[in-house]
Amino acid sequence: NCSSRECGVNQMHQGPRYKIPPPPLEGIETVASVLSISDDLAFNCLVDMHRIDVKALATSKEESEEKLLIQESSGREFIRGGKVKEVFFLPNGDYWQVKNGNRIMISSEKKLRQSIGVDRTAAIEAAAEEEYALNEELTINKKKEAELLNEYKGYKIQWNKDQRTLRAINQQIEKMQSAITELKAEADEAENVTIDTTELEEDVKSAEDSLAELKEKQAEVEKAIEELLPNIRDVKSRLEETTARNEKVLEDMTVAEAKIEEYVKGHTERNAAVEKKRAKLQQITEVREKQKEVVQEATEKKDESLLKARLMTHKTKQDREKKKRAEEAQAGDGEQQTREEDTTATQLLDSELVNIEPVSTKKEPSYYKARIERAVKQIERERERRQMSERDPVVALEKFQRAKKSLDAKLIQIETIEKNVNALISDIKERKKRWKLFRAHIAFTTNITFDEMLNKKGSSGQIEFLHEDRRLKLVVQKDNTNEMSQTKDVKALSGGERSFTTLSLLLALGESLETPFRVMDEFDVFLDPVSRKIALDTMVAVAKELEHRQFIFITPQDLSSLKPDRMLKIFKLKPPERNSIGGPSQQTLDFEPPARE
């Protein structure tokens, strides 16, 4: 069964299927593009009656606005694509459209009962297989690309070698051409000259022999040239690019020559500057001589400091060995053995002094000296604070070991505390994540309840929760069948509409609260009779559904339309009694006294 608004009979003439434009963007479908309709008459009827070719579909409101909404700097809004008039989005089938440069949001008051379409599971699987095949082909092509790059590098190296060979061949060709020219000139002269054969027969004979040799050489050279001509033609084509680059270089050289001329013009000024620099260099030379003397003194001091550092290094090494032996020594013989070893180490100091390298540092000696002085002062202060008069290293070592054991125990305790802190931080993050999910669920359910409350009066609305700004933004459509009645400014509503909207908001928020008592005082003062009755009936119905909570409504209006029952109680106050002064006096409700045991 369906209502008169959902069912109807449409009459159309038989004709060819309409040609409709494709979807405006990739990733955005229209109703006509997602439906598979084989009957042309049914398809044309849906296009004419329901405009399925201009209704776009999106998975969410945000995606639809991101891909299809265009906002100009002047504030006007348009739908991308030109042909799309309405944009529907999930999950409730709400949609928005643009009229006169203003976007209008329409919430769907009908529940989605069924969906029609085509099972695209097979297409998805085929697309997945095609994607896998394309990935495999991409991997193979990448390998081929790497091989081609290597081959290209090899060809480039070979090309460079051929270039060098070509230059050498060109030089040989030029030499041979000049030789051929000379030979041809000599041959022409030899043919045109008339010689007295009676006197110079021997010279003619020798010239003929030379000419024959030259012709043989000329034939050999021409043959070599013919063999080289194919390579020359190939190389000449390659040299055209080099010629163009050379011309560019010549232009750059022209510019550089102009700069050189400017440099030559300023040469005199630079010479004067050089003379000044020479004078300054002379002064620096004198200063350098003085600095050499200072460096010499510093070197002597350095050698002296190095000697002291070596002595200090050796002494430190002895002190460490002494401390180690003192820890291992027990009594008596151990102490005597330590003294003997110290004497031996002192005797070896002179012979090993040259081979001792002091420890290198990055700080100045004054830095370590200051640290030592501070450490000594700190030690003295600690001794005075702890009242330590003990100077025996063995006793001091025992005290140190006891203190170290206590310190290790404290460090273990600190590590345990750090683990607990990290666990608590991880738990807090997980709790915060769940809290955000819970908050989103509350916002979703509150939005649905708010729209349902407004639908009872023929309106619709939406709540936008701005969590970061800690604000609520209401979008109210006074008539859910008229998109032009939508407004985002609650102040534009009348007093009764604003009161009903506020009441719907409170009831929607109350669904997510766990307060056992709810009190509303004079909530229907600014409502008209129709809105007052709807609001009162709605609040009573909600209160009866929530049996575990108690609602208290205070109103000066007439409640004769409500019938008391076991869950609904109506208490009426008596009219105020006037006192002697003439003002009203305070009254209280007469409740039954509690039963006494």
Steps between C-alpha positions, in 0.01 A plus 500: 500500500616853431364851542367723223832689498703183448287325235363636172437423132700678231399503131758540221534445125722225365828635360877444477715511814614847600867587463613640833841650586753298702570576871669840552811368680688178556388342828154668484205304364150605401185297561483423127863373492460256790163352387491223241169545313445294187154637418531828306149615596572452873831680463343798317222515762751521786693772316187708435317446828783466751792667321743215574752648258554820709507340846854420621588243769775515765598290800504795744416866526867599532597308183212654302596854606870440432447368145192687375463826695662819363516807726595840360668776697173697488323225693298360208498121459464275194495128416795377294412327172216728383234227452470383865211659690479293820768310697384209722728346766494222758401382757142638510446610141532872580588729212598857418451730202596851395242768408587859418857448623391365844539138614188341651519186718195268505477216751312186398195428716444158343687192616692306237299185434682329218770561244521403136806458286744250356717251686851618418682229692621330184609834355691581819675161493587550131633846578710357785646235265568768238670714767721205598589438134579871451725495808685199361535674163622814678771299679614346170502840329708647783757224452504569126538870572808431716648281223435771240666760724809281528497447124460876450806566718700250292390667176591839641850381589538350151375827346769696686764260369363539146517878539868483586559262208308733269715797594814300424354385164407859407856609567629220276246593231613861501864394465414262218289759320784753513739232371255413218470866406877535475525181297229616259672834457830327427324266257340791312831676477665185376239455223513865379877541494677435167837350554784472261523125475833515337665653802294376795400144418636370818311767698177413317540139575559563866204745506276240337602245756427750776165584339405132485588461864295810583201367304524172685509690829210714381296188417579353839405824676174529300417140584569569868282812478217301341525245782489777760217698337210293654649545846557868427140554396379327814734704717415829324135457597610461859727805475214732407388520860857561610527783244188662642644475849828649376311798359340546841844484658625766255218728606592442864864572412393830341325597819805391700728714277281801569535432871879466456511843334321644800750320721794652305354847541501458876853357501659832601281532804583146599874573464462787745314267733782244459756761607297568812478127565878471461553768760257323726679171427827658612337597827359149538845354434645706783218391726561139396865522604390621840238225511769240425678604816175462692443159340852395597429589862164318482676192354745491791210531742318226309797262529516573869124441535529178295765373741274580793208333322703182444601498863138553600382223266753257645406600853132453425569154358696412814217630721247285317718190529557580866128533560437170326766324707362661815161346427657158457742528790395341827756604764871502589678336209259656252592852613872424486460356148316816389779724625764296319305515173460879538877538546565293185251710299671820618840370393365413152360852453816657348551228242133487390430872519564564129249230393220628723233695310276726707125469458373741231209726594277746318485749787747760622718415805332778694170317459631182665683698765178678593316165507763350728478797736121475507517124559745547790277765656196279453680205661594715799143624535367144484750389760395782730130434438533125559755550779745266330841493658602167351809516276570127466437388137387150607236633736393757246469219238273302730280802551495559125392141432217527753387829343521347149285206606238738637519706178448189281191412703362850450572483125308171474212663685512798261496264199191325640330836547585601142344175370185575700494855364534375140220249558279774641576727202409220258180433694411871492548510122277194455236648730512831312455316170196315634369825646515664158308208347241524777475876446444450127227243574328741740513778237352264238212380721431855624481626141250227407282571808509874432380449142224260615374753755483774236329265251206469737424866428573469127852638526847350477842590628858404559752558782866563419722424799809727492701313763816704458314831550263346759196631314182363343379619161134446410357476146119519505256461210161629612318306228657169407333516157630850420876529464483880497391501866838370615709728723821476698423799725267403786441868570308523173230269643194629679465471877284188483720332237811581701343360818392180323848464347662552842263245652584247227870563559464443875304177448759377246788578736307342789501165320875478554504629861470284809341756734220341706300827526411752232315824577364740235348829615251689277632339181179575303454868575586622149345208309182523296214260595585243231872498583419493874282192462759321283781589740301394807390169346855431382652571842243285678557214254879526544462509880284187496754316284779582746355334810832507684504882499263757652380809310358812665324752273396841638261704287231766552305373197188285492559126533144380448604307188715265712345208686674392823590133540733288711806659335365855448413714801372860480541735799319834489583790731225699659459861395732727700355639820530874542647627824421827670747691291348374180780280359492122443637269768713190451324161503613140526359173372323280758673165474397203708719458810737204489381185673659435834613156601 
